[in-house]
């Protein structure tokens, strides 16, 4: 099943539509709608906070909050807002005033739970953002600022008293948070894709030159100091994900020529997978067997007005990309997962 997300805007309200599709027929199999209540932040007009909800609901020309809005970067952080079965969605909420932000979640029945509440100490303004849902739906993880100005990764359980548990160091940059591994660990980084065995990951962070690493043993922001067994994949500025145990699908240049790149020492990039064109192509998801991937195509620097459609292509050369002809898919649609 292929899972997509769309943000439906109406005045000052919004809702997130999650749909599951049969990749053989492109018939819709399931649909879930999460209505966003008034405190939920989904645009920079509401409040400037780090949340992938702004990626989902951004309008053409509006301001983002992360370093890049290309799909290779946006898909992992948007997917992190939901649990494994899309029963709960993590959100960042406007507080009672000023720069106060809370974290919480919305369930399928539309119930909002503010996990932060009134803060943890008298007079301290909560600043919690980058909300990510644990894959089992048990907790919301986030980045936060302590009363003495330190940046940390924390979590709050969805049940009980929602007490804050500190999980590890964060940075004061605009990096998102995703969860990896079992037990869950928070990683503050962009473009995080786990290898099939869960031991390695692609990622990007400020001041880190490499782009493949060991998955950290504890929650942390990715930095030059915390990166374990770093490796550079030559010619892989944008990682779409893993097609095999030691192969990463990469967007090789700004206009979107895709190649498979081996992670073994000395491995050379494979052949180009998409015919030469003058469009900008962005990779979104890879099939579970690593043989196909979905990308969107648009005129350069015009992802909305210049949207040309979604395509399915092979991760080995020899087959032409096939355009998806599904009326419900549009320039605002984000492919989250192919399971």
N, C-alpha and C positions, 0 to 999 in steps of 0.2 A: 504494500500500500504506500502511496505517496501522499504526504501531508502538506497542505498549504495553509497560509494565514492571510487574511485580508482585514484591514481596518476600515470600518464603515462609519463615516462622519455624518453628523446631522446637527447643524448649529453648534452648540457648546457640548454636545454629547457625542459619544463614540462607543462602538462595540467591535470586538475582535471575533471574526468568523474563522473557525478552524474546519477544514474539509479534508476528508480522506478519499483518495481516488484509486481506482483499479488501473495500474499502468499498462495493462493490455488493451482495455477498451476505453479508458478515460471516462468511465461512468462514476458518478459520485456515490461512494459507499456509506459515508457518514458525515454528519455536520454538527458542530457544536458552536454556540455563540456565548461569549463572555461579555456582558454589558459592563461598561466602565462607569462607575459612580463618579459623582462630581469631584471628590478629592483626588482621584487618580490623575497623575500627570501623563499626558500624551502629546504635548507640544511645548515648545519653548515659550509660547504665549502664556501658558498656565504658570510655569515656573521653570527656572533653569536648573535641572537636576539630571544626573546621569541615570538614564533608563532606556533600554532598547525599545520601549513602547514608542518613543519618539521616532525611531527608525520606521516602525510599522505605520505610523499615522502621519508622517511628514507630508506636507503638501509641496508642490513644485515651487522652488524658490525659497522655501523656508529653511531656517537654520538648523543644523544638526548639533550634536553634543560630543560625538566621537571623532577620531582622526580621519576616518574614511567611511563612506556610505556604500562602497562597492559590496556586492553580494558575498564575495568570499570573506569579507570582514563581518558583515551584518548578520548573516544566517546563524553562525554559532551563538552569538550573544542574544538574538531573538529567541532561538530554540531554548536557551537556558531559562527563560521565564516560565516554562511549563514543566510539569512532571512528566513521567514516562508515558502515561496514558491520557494526558491532556484533561485531567479532572480538576486541576487547580492551576491558577495563573498568578505569579508573583507580580506585585505592582509597587511603585513608589508613589507616596501620597503627600499632598500638601498638608503641612501642619497648621497650627492655629495662627501663625504669623511669622513675618520675617523670612529667614532662610530655613526655617524648620521643615524637615522632611522625614517622613516615616516610611516603613515598609509594611506590607500586608499581602493578602492574597484574596482572590475571588474564586468561588467554586462554581460548578455548573449550574447551580440553582440561582446564581447571581448574588449570593451573600458575600459581603465584604467584611473581612476581619483585619482590623488595624492591630498589628502585632507590637508596635512600638508604644502606643498609648501616650502617656504624659511624660515620658522620659524616665531616666534612671536615677536622677539626682535633682534636688531642688535647685532651680535656677539655671540648669544646663539645657541648652536648646539642642534637641536631637537632630543630627544630620546623617541620616541613613539613606543610601541610594544603591544603584546597581543591583536591584533585587533579582535574585535567581532562585528558582524552586528546586528543592532536592528531588532527584528522580523518583523517589518513592513517595513524594508528597508530604514528608514528615516535618519539613522545616523550610523557612525562607532564609537564604544566605544573602549577604550584602557587604558593602564596604561602608565604614563609618569613621567619624572623627571623634576622638576621645575629648574629655574636658580639658586635657592639657595639650591639645592640638596634634596628637599623633593619629596616623591613619592606619586602620586595622580592618581585617576581615572578621565578620561575626555571623552568627546565626540565631534565629529564634524559632522554637518549635511551634507548630500550628495548634497544638493542644496544650492544655494546662495554663500556666502563668505566663507563657511566652518570654521567659527570662533570657536575657542576652547571654550567649556563650561566645567568648573571644576565641577565634580560630587561628589567627596568625597575622603577619604583617601585610599591609597594603601600601600603596603609594598615593601621593597627592596628585597624580596625573589623571587624565580622563580615560583610563583603560577600563573596560568592562570586567565583569566577573562571570566565570563559568565553573561548573562542577565537574570533577573527573574522578574516576576510580571508585573503589569499594574497599574500605569505608570512604565516604565522600570527602573530597578535598576541594577547596576553592582555589582557583588559579586566576589571578588578575592579569589578563593578557588578551590580545586580539588574535583572531584567526586560529583558534584552538580546535584542532581535529585530532582525535585519538587514533592510533594505529589499531589494526584488528585485534591484537592481543592486549591492548590497553597499556603497554609499557612505554611507548614513545608518543610524542605529540608534535604537531606543527604549531607554531605560535609566533607572535610578533610583540615586541615591547620596545619602548623608548630606550635607546642606549645599548641594545642587544643586537649584535651583528648577525648571529646565526638564526636559523629558522626551524630546526628540529632538535628536540630535547627529550631526555628522560622525563616521564611524568613525576612530578615532585611527590615526596613521601608525606609531606604535610602541606597545609594551606599556606599560600604565599603569593606575593606579587612576583611576576617574572622580571628579574633584573640580571645584570651581568654577574652578580655575586650568587644568586640563587639558581641560575641555569646549570643543570647537570648534564654532562656529556653532550655539549652543544655541537651541532653540525650545520654547515651551510650547504643548502641545495643550490647549486649554481643555476642561474636563470630561472629562479622560482620566486618572483616577487609576490605572487598571490597564490596561496594554496587552497584548492577546492576540497581536498580530502584525500584519503588513502584508497587506492584501488587494489592493494595487496599488502602482504606483510612488510615489504620493503620498497613500495612504490607509491609515490604521491602524484596526484593529478594537479598540474600547475597551469595557471594562466600566465603566459610568458611575457606579455607586453601589454601596453595600455589598450590596444584594440582587440585583444582577446584571442590570440592563437594559443591553443591548449596542447600540452604535451605531458606524457607520463615521465616522471623523473625518478630514477632509482636512488635509494638512500645508501647503498653500498659504496665504499670508498672507490673513487674513480668512475662511478657510473655516469654515463652520458645521457642527456635528455633524449627521449624517444622522438619519433617523427611527429610532425604536425597533425592534429586530429580534425581540424576544421578547415575547409577550403579558404583560401585567401579572400578577404572581403574588406570593405571600408566601414564596417559597423564596429561598435564597441560591444563585446560579448563578455558576460560575467557568469562564472560557474556557480551553481547553487547547491545541488545535491548529487550524490553518487549512489547507484543501486547497491543492494547488499552484496551481490556477487562481484562488484567492482568492474562490471563490463560495460555499463552505460552511465551517462550523466546528463543532467538537465542544465541548460544555460539560457539566459535571456539575452536578447539582442536589441540594440537600439542605436540611433545615430550618436556619434561621438559627443559626449558632454550633454546629452539630452535624453536621460533615461525615461522621462514621462511622455513629453510631446513627441519624441522620436522613437517611441517603443515600436519594435518590429515583431515581437512575439517570443514565445518560448520554443526551444528545440531540444530534442533528445538525440544524443550522439554516442558513438562507441568510444571506449577508452583505448582501443587499438585501431590502427588505420585500416581503411578499406571500405567503410560504409559512410554514405552521405547523411548528415544530420536531417532528422525528420521534424517538421514544424508541428506543434500541437495546435489543433483546431478545436478549442474548447471555449465556448462563449464566456463562461464564468471566469476565465483567467484573463487578467489585465495587467497594466503597467504597475499597479499597486500590489499585486499578488507576490507573496514571498514563499518559495518552496523551503520547508523546514526540515523534512526528513524523507528518506526513501527506506522503508523497513520491510 
